[in-house]
Each structure stands twice: as structure tokens, then as C-alpha cells.
Amino acid sequence: MIFIFANRFMSISNIISKLKGYDPLPASLLKEYNRHRPLGPQPVVCYAPFRSIYFGHYGKAVACCFNRNYVLGEYPKQSIREIWFGEAAEKLRKYVKHSDLSLGCYGCKSQLTAQNFDAVKAKQYDERKSNENRFPSVMEFELSNVCNLECEMCNGDFSSLIRAKREKLPPIVSAYDDNFVKQLEEFIPYLEEVKFYGGEPFLIDIYYKIWDKLVEINPKVRVSVQTNATTLNSRVKELMEHIDFHINVSFDSLIKPVYETIRKNADYDRVIENILYFQQYCKARNTFFGISVCAMQQNWRELPDFINFCNNLEVPVYFHTVDNPPHCAIRNLSAEEIDSIIHYLGGFDFPSETNVQKKNRTHYFDFYNQIKAWQLRSGKIAPFLKERSMANLKEVLRVHIQSNKFLNEDEKHKSVTTVIRKVEQLEQSVSQDVTQQVLNRLDVSDEQLDDMIKYISKMPAPALIAMAKTLLK
């Protein structure tokens, strides 16, 4: 009954949001997403802007690591308090309340539309509390890029060695200082969880100052660390005895030469040894331990092996999508190559007797569905990129709309009719030569089809012509 009421409420909320000028996610998609949320249906698609703040490089604060484009504020230009209660933060909260993810929340939007619900970052904030004083209950820190590895899929923003050796750029000067740690003191008592990212967290000095504050003020807080498992010395072990650490290890291959090629400078045997230490530590203290895999062109054949490896350790495994660099991203492969990956990965199944096994099986097939979504879109875009004709563009848009499972047949028909009419208006309003120049300059990626359909549907012919002229400048 609660679920039915919540979904009816969502449908009404969507209508109200549209009337107010917002662009909410389809009610049917939200309904399906709510079936996968840890606490069931929720009135807000994501609680990150209301419960979490993420401090990244250069002092920039955002709601979470999946939304790095919409900046809430910048330290030390603004204090932590000024950022949290600032105008930019309040604006994002309003948008998210209306299920509108257009203020930089493209990562979760992409996962939602692909029905890769397991990978949706937003779910992580459902179980965090809302404080009466509106202070955040989660803080996430990515304060430095100090790292000892030069991972193939990484860049200088997250590795000091890559920045120095591969990119030949000067070091990133951290914006964070002792005053930042001091400002944290008023927030620490209200925190449920504090997350630490890098670089490599166990090599970042300011993190040890923050950890000392946590031990002093709120020793029961959940401390989560994303580590490459290369650093496990006496200093780390001693600290882990004073506060409960929850550990997630980034680990991308079970084959020694492949692993050491992907994660340059890492010692496979030492990392395996450290993984087992962390796993036993977390088991003894009843804290979380998990493994995260960057699934990419170099290791996709190992995904079934990771399920078996983690099932044997009785720990969850998570598969993360890699968008850059191009030679690592699965989505950049041709439709034929992606089809062969789907054929291979689809030939496996896994036990689901324990909770961990059930989760890992779900993680595997959710990522499998993500790859299938890439194949579908790749197959639709490829013909247009090859021919770049107006007729071909219309067909691409038509097929894209028809494949949208969250539209009913009447909505699909209306959308197709509107879009095709508007494209034909553009075709009739400018010369064939100009039209072809516009098509040649259109950068249509798989993430842009929805936006293209949306804008074309709303634009009158004069606006389309203006857009064409802008593209030709």
C-alpha cells in the first residue's frame, strides 16, 4: 500500500514539477528505481545535496563525487558553513526535490536510464540521517592527489606521479590547511560517516589530522577509505586500532602481469597480502570490506572470475564504469565488439545462496545490462556518424524514441511525430549545403540523443535556424 501511494505521489509530483519549469525524470523510471532502493520508495530521488558534502581538489565543494560539475562553493574563499548553507547548494536541493538531475547529476541519470540501478550513487545516501540543524551527516574528502601509482585509466588530478611524469605538469597545491581541519570541529559531532579518497588516502598527511579529530570528538563515526591497498605500515595499523575503518579496495585484475600493467608501480603479491589483512581486520571488527573493479577493455574477461574470487572471500564486489581514456572505455568499442562481450559475459551464472552471493550476482548482471545499453545506443548512432544525412538523423531519433521503455505507445507516437516535423522544418528552412554543414558539425554521442530530442521538440523553426547559424560560426 505504501509503495502504491508513493508511486501515485511521484506521478502527481512529476506533473507539478513540469508546470514549475523543471525537467523531472519519468515517473515510470522513478517507480522502477524505487524498487531497488535499500529503504524502499523515497520522496526524493537523491539525498546527497541534503545530507552530504564532498570536498575535492582545488578547494571545490560539490554534493558528491558523481557530480563534479555543479560547484557549491570553494574553500578558502568561503567557509565550510557558508558553502553548505549557500545559494548554490539551496538551488541544487530544489532541483533534486523535483527529480530534475540537470544540474550536473549526469552520472546517476545515465545509470538510471540504463537501468543499472546497482551502480546509482544516489542510493548510498538513503540510509544516512537528516540532522535537525540541517548539518550534513556525511562528509567526503578528496583533498589531495598524492599517490604512488600511475594507473592506466587514471589522470593527474588523482595521481601526483601521473601529473609529474605522464602529463609533465607542476604539482597541485592543496587548498586545505589547518584552519580547514579546525572548521570541521563544529560539524564532526553530527557526522555518521566520513569518506576518504585520493590519490592514496594512507599517503595523505592532512587525513591523519582529520582522523585524530574524529578519534577525539566522534570516535564512533563510520570511517570509510577507498585505497589501492599498497600502503599498510605500522602507522596505518596503529590508527586502525583507535577507530573502526571500513575499507574498499580498488583492484582491477586477478592476473599478476595484467594487474601490474594497469596499476603501474604496484606489487601484485604485496597487494593480495594487504587485501587479506584488510579483509580479516574488517571481519574481526564487524566493519565493511569490499572490492571495486574498474571494468574496462583490458579486464572485461575477468569479471566472472572476480565474482568467484569475492564469493570465496565472502565480500561484495562492485564494477565501475570507465569513460576515459578512450582506449580503456568499453563503451568506445564498436557495436560488434560490444556484442561479443555481451555474448561472453552472458554465458555465466553464479550462486545466490548467501546475501553476499546474491549481491554479487546482482552487481554482475546490472553491469551486464549497462553494457547492453551501450551496445543499443552504439548501434543507433553508428549509421548517422557514417552517413550524416538528414534522413539518417531522423531515423536515429525515431529508433531512439521507439526504444524508450518508459514511454507508452501514444507518447512514443507523439514524440516521433513532433521531432520528425521539427527536423523537417529545419531541412526546409535552410539550404541543403547549410544543412549538411550543420550535420557534419553535430557531435552526437550516446549521452546526447535524449537532450537533442528534447531541444528539437521544443524549438520553433526560427530557433532551429538560429542554432544552425551558431553551429556554423
C-alpha positions in Angstrom: 0.0 0.0 0.0 2.8 2.4 0.9 4.5 1.6 -2.4 1.4 2.3 -4.4 0.8 5.6 -2.6 4.4 6.6 -3.1 4.2 6.0 -6.8 0.9 7.9 -7.2 2.5 10.7 -5.3 5.5 10.6 -7.7 3.3 10.9 -10.7 1.5 13.9 -9.3 4.8 15.4 -8.2 6.2 15.0 -11.8 3.2 16.9 -13.2 3.7 19.7 -10.7 7.5 19.8 -11.4 6.9 20.2 -15.1 4.4 23.0 -14.6 7.1 24.8 -12.5 9.6 24.5 -15.3 11.7 21.6 -14.1 12.7 18.6 -16.1 11.9 15.6 -13.9 12.9 12.0 -14.6 9.9 9.9 -16.0 7.6 8.7 -13.2 7.8 5.2 -14.5 11.6 5.2 -14.3 11.5 6.6 -10.7 9.0 3.9 -9.8 11.3 1.2 -11.1 14.3 2.8 -9.3 12.4 2.9 -6.0 12.0 -0.9 -6.2 15.8 -1.2 -5.9 16.4 1.3 -3.0 17.6 0.0 0.3 14.7 1.6 2.3 12.1 1.3 -0.4 10.3 4.2 -2.2 11.5 7.6 -1.2 10.0 11.1 -1.9 13.4 12.4 -3.1 15.4 10.8 -5.9 18.7 11.6 -4.1 19.5 12.8 -0.6 23.2 13.8 -1.3 22.6 17.5 -1.5 20.7 17.4 1.8 23.0 15.1 3.7 26.4 15.2 2.2 29.2 17.5 1.1 32.2 16.5 -1.0 35.5 18.4 -0.8 37.6 17.9 -3.9 40.8 19.2 -5.4 41.4 22.9 -5.7 39.1 23.6 -2.7 35.9 23.0 -4.7 33.0 21.5 -2.8 30.2 19.5 -4.5 27.3 17.3 -3.3 29.1 14.0 -4.3 31.9 12.6 -6.4 29.5 11.8 -9.3 28.6 15.5 -9.7 31.8 17.4 -10.1 30.3 20.0 -12.5 28.0 21.8 -10.2 30.1 23.5 -7.6 28.5 24.5 -4.3 31.4 26.7 -3.2 35.2 27.0 -2.9 37.5 26.8 0.1 39.2 29.0 1.4 37.2 31.7 -0.4 34.2 30.5 1.6 34.0 28.8 4.9 32.5 25.3 5.2 29.4 26.8 6.8 29.0 29.4 4.0 29.3 26.7 1.4 26.8 24.3 3.0 24.1 26.9 3.6 24.9 28.9 0.4 22.7 29.9 -2.5 24.2 27.3 -4.9 23.6 24.4 -2.5 19.9 25.5 -2.0 19.4 25.7 -5.8 20.6 22.1 -6.3 18.3 20.9 -3.5 15.3 22.5 -5.2 16.2 20.8 -8.5 16.7 17.4 -6.9 13.4 17.7 -5.0 11.7 18.0 -8.4 13.6 14.9 -9.7 15.5 17.2 -12.0 19.1 16.0 -12.4 20.2 18.6 -14.9 22.5 20.5 -12.5 25.4 18.2 -13.2 23.9 14.9 -11.9 24.6 13.2 -15.3 26.4 10.2 -13.8 23.3 9.0 -11.9 21.0 10.0 -14.7 23.0 7.8 -17.1 22.9 4.8 -14.7 19.2 5.3 -14.1 18.2 5.4 -17.7 20.3 2.3 -18.4 18.6 0.6 -15.5 22.0 -0.1 -13.9 20.3 0.6 -10.6 23.1 -1.1 -8.6 25.6 1.5 -9.7 23.5 4.5 -8.9 25.5 6.5 -6.4 22.4 8.2 -5.0 21.3 5.0 -3.2 24.2 5.4 -0.8 22.6 8.4 0.9 19.2 6.9 1.5 20.3 5.4 4.9 22.1 8.4 6.2 20.2 10.6 8.7 18.9 14.1 8.3 20.1 16.3 11.1 17.7 18.7 12.8 20.2 21.6 12.4 20.5 20.7 8.7 24.2 19.9 9.1 25.5 17.2 6.8 25.6 13.6 8.1 28.2 12.6 5.5 31.4 14.3 4.5 33.6 13.1 1.7 37.2 14.1 1.3 39.4 14.1 -1.9 41.8 16.7 -0.6 45.0 15.7 -2.4 46.2 13.7 -5.4 49.3 12.3 -3.7 49.6 8.7 -5.0 52.3 6.1 -5.5 50.7 4.6 -8.7 50.3 5.6 -12.3 47.2 3.6 -13.2 46.4 3.3 -16.9 42.8 4.6 -16.6 43.8 7.5 -14.2 45.0 11.0 -14.7 47.0 13.7 -12.9 44.0 15.0 -11.0 44.1 11.8 -9.0 47.7 10.8 -9.1 50.7 13.1 -8.3 53.0 10.7 -10.2 50.9 10.8 -13.4 50.7 14.6 -13.2 54.5 14.8 -12.9 55.7 12.0 -15.2 53.0 11.5 -17.8 51.5 14.9 -18.0 54.6 16.9 -17.2 52.6 19.4 -15.1 53.5 21.1 -11.8 52.1 19.7 -8.5 48.6 20.6 -7.4 48.9 22.8 -4.4 46.3 21.8 -1.9 43.8 24.4 -0.8 43.3 22.7 2.5 45.1 23.7 5.7 44.9 23.5 9.5 42.1 26.1 9.5 40.0 23.7 7.4 40.6 21.0 10.0 39.6 23.5 12.7 36.4 24.4 10.9 35.4 20.7 10.8 35.1 20.6 14.5 31.6 22.0 14.7 30.4 19.5 12.1 32.1 16.4 13.3 29.6 15.6 16.2 26.8 15.3 13.7 28.5 13.1 11.2 27.5 9.5 10.7 30.1 8.7 8.0 33.3 10.3 6.7 34.8 9.0 3.4 38.4 9.4 2.3 39.6 9.2 -1.3 42.9 10.1 -3.0 45.3 9.8 -4.5 46.0 7.2 -2.0 44.4 8.1 1.4 47.1 6.4 3.5 49.8 8.7 2.0 48.0 12.0 2.6 49.2 13.8 5.7 46.1 16.0 6.3 43.9 12.9 6.5 45.8 11.8 9.6 45.0 15.2 11.2 41.3 14.7 10.4 41.4 11.1 11.7 42.9 12.4 15.0 40.0 14.9 15.3 37.5 12.1 14.7 39.0 9.9 17.4 38.9 12.9 19.8 35.3 14.2 19.0 33.3 11.4 17.4 35.1 8.0 17.7 32.0 6.0 16.8 31.7 7.7 13.3 32.0 5.4 10.3 35.3 6.0 8.6 35.4 4.7 5.0 38.5 4.6 3.0 39.0 3.9 -0.8 42.5 2.5 -1.0 44.7 0.8 -3.6 46.0 -1.5 -0.8 49.6 -0.8 -1.5 50.2 1.0 1.8 49.9 -0.9 5.1 52.6 0.2 7.5 52.8 0.4 11.3 51.3 3.9 11.3 48.2 2.8 9.4 47.8 -0.3 11.6 48.1 1.7 14.8 45.5 4.2 13.7 43.1 1.4 12.7 43.2 0.2 16.3 41.7 3.5 17.6 38.8 3.9 15.2 36.8 1.4 13.1 37.7 1.6 9.5 35.5 0.4 6.6 37.7 -0.5 3.7 37.0 -0.6 0.0 40.0 -1.7 -2.2 40.4 -0.8 -5.8 41.6 -3.9 -7.6 41.4 -4.4 -11.3 42.9 -7.8 -12.3 43.5 -11.2 -10.8 46.3 -11.8 -13.3 49.7 -10.5 -12.0 51.1 -9.1 -15.3 47.7 -7.6 -16.3 47.3 -6.0 -12.8 50.8 -4.6 -12.8 50.3 -3.2 -16.3 47.0 -1.5 -15.3 48.3 -0.3 -11.9 51.8 0.7 -12.7 54.3 0.6 -9.7 52.0 -1.8 -7.7 53.3 -5.1 -6.4 50.6 -7.7 -7.1 51.8 -10.1 -4.4 52.0 -7.4 -1.7 48.6 -6.1 -2.6 47.0 -9.5 -2.3 48.6 -9.9 1.1 47.3 -6.5 2.2 43.8 -7.3 0.8 43.7 -10.4 3.0 44.8 -8.3 6.0 42.1 -5.7 5.5 39.5 -8.4 5.0 40.4 -10.1 8.3 40.5 -6.7 10.1 37.1 -5.8 8.9 35.7 -9.2 9.7 37.1 -9.1 13.2 35.7 -5.6 13.9 32.4 -6.2 12.1 33.0 -3.4 9.6 32.6 -3.2 5.8 35.1 -4.6 3.4 34.6 -4.6 -0.4 36.4 -4.7 -3.7 35.9 -2.2 -6.5 36.8 -3.1 -10.1 37.2 -0.6 -12.9 35.7 -2.7 -15.6 37.3 -1.8 -19.0 38.7 -3.1 -22.2 41.8 -4.5 -20.5 40.0 -6.7 -18.0 36.4 -7.4 -19.0 37.0 -11.1 -19.4 37.9 -11.3 -15.7 34.5 -10.1 -14.5 33.2 -13.6 -13.9 36.4 -14.5 -12.1 36.0 -11.5 -9.8 32.6 -12.8 -8.8 34.1 -16.2 -7.8 37.1 -14.6 -6.1 34.9 -12.3 -4.0 32.3 -15.0 -3.2 35.2 -17.1 -1.8 36.3 -14.2 0.4 32.6 -13.6 1.3 32.9 -9.9 0.3 30.9 -7.8 -2.2 32.4 -6.7 -5.5 31.4 -3.6 -7.4 32.0 -2.9 -11.1 32.6 0.8 -12.0 32.3 2.2 -15.5 35.3 3.8 -17.1 34.7 6.7 -19.5 38.2 7.8 -20.1 40.8 7.4 -21.6 39.1 6.1 -24.8 41.3 3.1 -25.1 40.1 1.9 -21.7 36.3 2.5 -22.0 34.2 -0.4 -23.1 31.5 2.0 -24.4 34.0 3.2 -27.0 34.2 -0.2 -28.7 32.2 -0.9 -31.9 28.7 -2.4 -31.6 30.2 -5.7 -33.0 32.9 -5.7 -30.3 30.4 -4.9 -27.5 28.2 -7.7 -28.9 31.0 -10.2 -28.5 31.5 -9.1 -24.9 27.8 -9.5 -24.2 27.8 -12.9 -25.7 30.8 -14.0 -23.5 29.6 -12.5 -20.2 26.0 -13.7 -20.8 27.2 -17.3 -20.7 27.9 -17.2 -17.0 25.7 -17.6 -13.9 26.6 -17.6 -10.3 25.2 -19.0 -7.0 22.9 -16.9 -4.9 22.6 -18.8 -1.7 24.1 -16.2 0.7 23.5 -12.4 0.9 26.9 -11.7 -0.5 26.4 -14.1 -3.4 23.0 -12.5 -4.2 24.6 -9.0 -4.1 27.5 -10.0 -6.3 25.2 -11.8 -8.8 23.1 -8.6 -9.0 26.2 -6.4 -9.4 27.4 -8.6 -12.3 24.1 -8.6 -14.2 23.4 -4.9 -13.6 26.8 -4.1 -15.2 25.9 -6.6 -17.9 22.7 -4.6 -18.6 24.8 -1.4 -18.7 27.0 -2.9 -21.5 23.8 -3.9 -23.4 22.6 -0.3 -23.2 25.9 0.8 -24.7 25.5 -1.7 -27.5 22.0 -0.5 -28.2 23.0 3.1 -28.4 26.2 2.4 -30.3 24.2 0.5 -33.0 21.8 3.5 -33.4 24.5 6.2 -33.6 26.9 4.4 -35.9 24.8 4.8 -39.1 24.4 8.5 -38.5 28.1 9.1 -37.8 28.9 7.2 -41.0 26.4 8.9 -43.4 25.4 12.2 -41.6 22.3 12.6 -43.7 19.1 14.3 -42.6 17.1 11.2 -43.4 19.5 9.1 -41.4 19.3 11.6 -38.4 15.5 11.3 -38.4 15.8 7.5 -38.4 18.3 7.6 -35.5 15.9 9.8 -33.5 12.9 7.7 -34.4 14.5 4.5 -33.3 15.8 6.1 -30.1 12.3 7.2 -29.1 10.8 3.9 -30.0 13.3 2.0 -27.8 12.4 4.1 -24.7 10.6 1.6 -22.5 9.4 4.4 -20.2 7.1 5.9 -22.8 3.8 4.3 -23.7 2.8 3.9 -27.4 0.8 7.1 -27.6 3.7 9.1 -26.1 6.2 7.5 -28.5 3.9 8.3 -31.5 3.6 11.9 -30.4 7.3 12.3 -29.7 8.3 10.8 -33.1 5.7 13.0 -34.9 6.9 16.2 -33.2 10.6 15.5 -33.6 10.4 14.5 -37.2 8.2 17.5 -38.0 10.7 19.9 -36.4 13.7 18.3 -38.2 11.9 18.7 -41.5 11.2 22.3 -40.7 14.9 22.8 -40.3 15.5 21.0 -43.5 13.1 23.2 -45.4 14.2 26.4 -43.9 17.9 26.4 -44.9 19.7 25.3 -48.0 20.9 21.8 -48.5 24.5 22.9 -48.3 24.0 24.6 -44.9 22.0 21.7 -43.6 24.9 19.3 -44.5 27.4 21.6 -42.8 25.3 21.6 -39.6 25.1 17.8 -39.7 28.9 17.5 -40.2 29.5 19.6 -37.1 27.0 17.9 -34.8 28.9 15.9 -32.2 26.2 13.3 -31.4 27.3 11.0 -28.6 25.3 8.3 -26.9 24.7 10.7 -24.0 23.3 13.5 -26.2 20.4 11.8 -28.0 17.9 12.5 -25.2 18.9 16.1 -25.0 18.8 16.5 -28.8 15.3 15.1 -28.9 14.2 17.4 -26.0 15.6 20.6 -27.6 14.4 19.8 -31.1 10.9 19.0 -29.8 10.6 22.4 -28.0 12.3 24.6 -30.6 10.3 26.6 -33.1 11.7 26.7 -36.6 13.3 30.2 -36.2 15.2 28.9 -33.2 16.4 25.9 -35.1 17.7 28.1 -37.9 19.5 30.3 -35.3 21.0 27.2 -33.8 22.2 26.2 -37.3 23.8 29.5 -37.8 25.5 29.3 -34.4 26.9 25.9 -35.2 28.4 27.3 -38.5 30.3 30.1 -36.8 
